[in-house]
């Protein structure tokens, strides 16, 4: 039995709705765990299956030795620990209170 084109389109639409169309916050992490969460400043639709999220940390946010970032959705807020982790990325960034940080994160659903 094979999957029809209509079923494939329905699966793709559902995946997009629950993933790349459902990003609520970026979590910045140190070795100790979540440090701060921020909401996207902008979301750019590149294609039906690809989005670019833009995040900005001020000089007073997310300072320390950053080791990871995650995108959270499913109603996630800037409260640490809530929502569902949708994507994660390992990073090595030392950020101080004299630096701001602009993050562009592009995510694509692969079909």
C-alpha positions, 0 to 999 in steps of 0.5 A: 500500500502506498501513500497518496499525494493527498495524504503526503500533503496532509502530513507535510502541512501538519508537520509544518504547523506543529514545527516551523510554524510553531516556534515561540522562543529561543533558549540559550544554554550554559553548561548549567542548563537554560540561561535565558529565553527570548521570543523571535523579533522576526520570522521570515518565510523563505518557502513553504517548508523553510523559515528564518528566525531572528533573535536579539540578545542585549548586552544584559541578556545571556551572558556567559559561556554559551554551549547550546541553543534550542527552539521551543514551541507548543505554547512555550513562553520565556519562562524557563522549562516550559513548552516543547523543544523543537530543535537544538544546536551546539554552540561555543560562544563567550558573551559578556555584558559589553556585547549584544548578539544577533542570531539568525536560525534557518529551519527547513522541513525536509520531505 
